[in-house]
Amino acid sequence: MQHATSVDQAPASGLHDPLAESFPSGREGLLLYGVAIVFSLFQIGTAAHLIDLPSVVVRAVHVGFLGLLGFPLLALVRGQTGWQKALGWGLAILGVIVAGYQWLEYTPLILRAGDPLPQDTAIGILALIVVFAAAWWMMGPALPIISAVFLAYDFFGQYLPAPLGTRGYDFAQVIDQMSFGTEGIYGIPAYVSSSYIFLFILFGSFLEKAGMIRLFTDVSLGLVGHRQGGAAKVAVVSSGLMGTISGSGVANVVTTGQFTIPLMKSFGYRPAFAGGVEATASMGGQIMPPVMGAVAFIMAETLGVQYHEVVKAALIPAILYFASAFWMVHLEAGKWGLRGMAKADLPSPRAALKAGWHLLLPLMVLVYLLFTGYTPLYAGTIGLALTVLLILGEAAAPSLPAGALRVVFWIALGLIAASFFRLGIRVVLVALAALILWNLATKGGRATLALCRDSLAEGAKTALPVGVACALVGVIIGTMTLTGAATTFGQFIVSVGQHSLFLSLILTMITCIVLGMGIPTIPNYIITASIAAPALLKLGVPLMVGHMFVFYFGILADLTPPVALACFAAAPIARESGLKISIEAIKVAAAGFVIPFLAVYTPALMLQDGGPLASEIGYWPAVAYICVKAVLAIGLWGVAVIGWMGQRLGWPERLLAMAAAFTLVAALPLTDEAGFALALGFALMIWRRSRAATA
């Protein structure tokens, strides 16, 4: 741990996220802090069915809260005054008016659906203004501009030549489509944001406040910190563990990266490589079950499948992704002779788990519920409630007689278990109320209650950009529903794929990466999945694999130049150019580029049926075969990129390893046989060099 503190941390410059700061002080900051808490309590109330409102109203209120909190909060933390501050509050109030109108006019709006009144159209225009402004205010111009192009297509598409031309739509019809019902800004993405995503963000916020980051870091240090290149392996393991509760890649960079990047630099890793390792590992959190950057919930809702089916498809690729990053780190350390940390200076993983094992219980319960068929909404509610119970129970311990905490803990856990099947969430709330009253009576308990209160506020603040992105991307979904634009692009991909599936995949990959340069992973996935995934299905790619394909490359867009958001987030910490970090991140993330292509040609890699290999040798043999091939290809690619395999390699050996890796990935006749032969030749070459060096 001392090594980490010996390196000066970079100042908070470069890419800066104002939402990462604490709530401002003063009356205005306190007011927004209260709004954030009410926002979180509202979402918990709707998730636990304590507040019974129609789904569309919940979505509208959710979007209203996003505007009410987001506009003035960002103006305040950015130090904006005068007209900018007034504009922020004005837009926040407009957001509340729009949400209130949706709530009060819910039934009349249903009755006059398709035939809006003039005031409906006016409110619809205000709704679009608020959502577009919120996205620009919080995330910059990229997503609003893309969405505006789609919205303009609704109004002016009839003037375009075939096949892009539309039949033309009335102004009121377009506004009605976008601002009311469930086809526009209150569509499936907003529904998922207002239920699953917000709840899981709160879940992660409570765990982080309770000390989960420290637990993950101490366990990672104790397990791999003393091994070759241990500092970088700690980054891979801790970021992978963080990914189980936090699905934001950039957030992972600026939290775990504050510790791991200086630690890697202090042990001799190049700054660009250290930043690249952290960016790669942090972005991998979005493919690591169970949270998966919240896209898993949207994917399950879009495909109409159980959540555990999405997790099943993501499991092997996620393991391969992090194994690849671990391997690249190991090779880099070997090449430069970077050793691990002194074991005596490292925390004991056993001691860390003994002290913080209770923090893992909510995560285990969450995974159990998700894999046994419970809805993500229910599982997230129970997981969050159990987390709060454990935090409050631990705080109440000093005021209890010896051994009583264990009794309280098992009683609380028993109440939770009973609520799974018979008694419902209200029993959990009774237990929570009892513990809150108990904690109010003690100084330490009051401090813990303050921590829970802060977690509610921080969770609401963290949800702002995700929720706004989900609302705005509904405009794109609504446009494709209204005009059939997805069909046009899909037909183009299909026409290319009839001659070459590989070219269609390349085209889809480029689309995902280009879109991902300016917009977050969630809207990127929603857009490309709506456009490209159905086309890939027509080309014989299983539906789940097609959606995973676009999801993967949406994530990798944050590592790919020239934007590389995760890499530029790591730049001020590493004190290195974001572009240089991006180049290193692409090398480390080799598996992320290889796995989607492997899965398309052999769906067994994602535990999906289909593909010629499974029909020839059987499903499970195909799974085993493709895993072995993927591991070998990734291993060879790492050796070729780093140029080390027990000894430094020349270009002949590196080119041979690269050729072997490429032929193992390519799905052409005899390429597997050629790949294995080249891999064997490479192994023999390394063996002979080793013998010669020993002699």
LINJO-V439991 format. One record per helix or strand of 3 or more residues. SS is the DSSP state (H for helix, E for strand). FROM is the first residue (numbers start at 1). LEN is the number of residues. If there is no record, write none. Layout:
BEGIN
ss->(SS;SS)
from->(FROM;FROM)
len->(LEN;LEN)
END
This chain:
BEGIN
ss->(H;H;H;H;H;H;H;H;H;H;H;H;H;H;H;H;H;H;H;H;H;H;H;H;H;H;H;H;H;H;H;H;H;H;H)
from->(2;18;26;55;83;106;118;141;171;188;212;230;249;271;292;307;343;349;358;376;404;425;443;485;501;521;543;565;578;590;603;612;619;651;671)
len->(4;3;22;23;22;6;22;19;9;23;13;14;18;17;12;30;3;8;14;24;20;16;41;13;16;18;14;10;11;12;4;6;24;15;24)
END
